[in-house]
Every structure is written in C-alpha cells, then in structure tokens.
C-alpha cells in the first residue's frame, strides 16, 4: 500500500478533536501600512509596528506588498520640465502567535 493511501485512511479515522490535539494552534493579526508620498516605504512606522507586536509575543510571518497605483506629476519651470513617477504600495504585515502547543 502506498504512503499516500495509508495517510488518507489514517487521517479519515481521526476526529476533529484528535486533529486539534496533534497540531499547534496559532492566531493571526494583520496590519496595513501605506507608503509615504512618492512611493517611499514608511520604514519608521513599519519598525514601530513590528517592535510593538514582538513585545506581545507576535512574530512577523509574511509581508505582502499590494500595489495601489502609480503617482506621476509633471512640473514646468522656465521651459524645463520635471517629472516624478512612483508606485504607491500598501504593505500588509501578517503576524503570527502560538496560542496552544501540540498536546496541551
């Protein structure tokens, strides 16, 4: 009998309570941080959020950049044109914290 079939037979016999007992349990918190103007990452705000969560037992599990749009502007002064083009992002920070260890 192959390993996958053995696993499927075994797992189908387990109740939800047993499965919960065999696995750690986690909770998650999601924080969204917008870039500063001209698409600059708000490192100071990001550092504050990470440090505050770490003090409460959270760990940073994932960071997902979500592109919101493009910001471009064109200015003309004395016949010279100056343009700024940047991408604005929303950085989604996903924190994870264990709430129960396996078997407890």
C-alpha positions as CSV (number, residue, x, y, z in Angstrom):
1,X,0.0,0.0,0.0
2,X,1.5,3.4,-0.9
3,X,2.2,6.0,1.7
4,X,-0.5,8.5,0.4
5,X,-3.2,5.8,0.7
6,X,-2.1,4.9,4.2
7,X,-2.1,8.5,5.3
8,X,-5.6,9.1,3.8
9,X,-7.0,6.1,5.6
10,X,-5.4,7.1,8.8
11,X,-6.5,10.8,8.6
12,X,-10.1,9.8,7.7
13,X,-10.3,7.9,11.0
14,X,-9.3,10.9,13.2
15,X,-11.8,13.1,14.8
16,X,-11.6,16.9,14.7
17,X,-10.6,16.8,18.4
18,X,-7.7,14.5,17.8
19,X,-6.5,16.5,14.9
20,X,-6.6,19.7,17.0
21,X,-4.7,17.9,19.7
22,X,-1.9,16.8,17.2
23,X,-1.3,20.3,15.9
24,X,-0.2,23.6,17.4
25,X,-2.7,26.4,17.2
26,X,-2.0,29.9,16.1
27,X,-3.7,33.3,15.9
28,X,-3.0,36.0,13.3
29,X,-3.1,39.8,13.2
30,X,-3.0,41.8,10.0
31,X,-1.7,45.4,9.8
32,X,-1.7,47.5,6.7
33,X,0.9,50.3,6.2
34,X,0.7,52.7,3.3
35,X,3.9,54.0,1.6
36,X,4.9,57.6,2.2
37,X,4.5,60.1,-0.6
38,X,6.3,59.3,-3.9
39,X,6.3,55.6,-3.0
40,X,8.8,55.6,-0.2
41,X,8.4,52.8,2.3
42,X,7.5,54.1,5.7
43,X,10.3,52.2,7.5
44,X,9.9,54.1,10.7
45,X,6.2,53.1,11.0
46,X,6.9,49.6,10.0
47,X,9.6,49.3,12.6
48,X,7.3,50.6,15.3
49,X,4.5,48.1,14.4
50,X,6.9,45.2,14.3
51,X,8.5,46.1,17.7
52,X,5.1,46.6,19.3
53,X,3.9,43.2,18.1
54,X,7.2,41.5,19.1
55,X,6.8,42.8,22.7
56,X,3.4,41.0,22.8
57,X,4.8,37.6,21.6
58,X,3.9,38.0,17.9
59,X,6.3,37.2,15.1
60,X,6.3,38.6,11.6
61,X,5.2,35.7,9.4
62,X,4.6,37.4,6.0
63,X,4.8,40.8,4.3
64,X,2.7,41.2,1.2
65,X,3.2,44.3,-1.0
66,X,-0.1,45.4,-2.6
67,X,0.4,47.9,-5.4
68,X,-2.3,50.6,-5.1
69,X,-1.4,52.6,-8.1
70,X,1.0,55.0,-9.8
71,X,1.6,58.6,-8.9
72,X,3.1,60.8,-11.6
73,X,3.3,64.5,-11.9
74,X,4.9,66.9,-14.3
75,X,6.0,70.4,-13.5
76,X,7.3,73.0,-15.9
77,X,9.5,75.9,-14.8
78,X,11.2,78.3,-17.3
79,X,10.9,75.9,-20.1
80,X,12.2,72.9,-18.2
81,X,10.0,70.0,-17.3
82,X,10.5,67.9,-14.2
83,X,8.6,64.7,-13.8
84,X,8.1,62.4,-10.8
85,X,6.8,58.9,-11.3
86,X,6.4,56.5,-8.4
87,X,4.4,53.4,-7.4
88,X,2.3,53.6,-4.2
89,X,2.0,50.4,-2.2
90,X,0.1,49.2,0.8
91,X,2.4,46.8,2.8
92,X,0.4,44.1,4.5
93,X,2.1,42.7,7.6
94,X,0.8,39.4,8.8
95,X,1.8,38.5,12.4
96,X,1.5,35.0,13.9
97,X,1.4,33.9,17.6
98,X,1.1,30.4,19.0
99,X,-1.9,30.1,21.3
100,X,-1.6,26.5,22.2
101,X,1.2,23.9,21.8
102,X,0.5,20.4,20.5
103,X,-0.7,18.0,23.1
104,X,-1.8,20.6,25.7
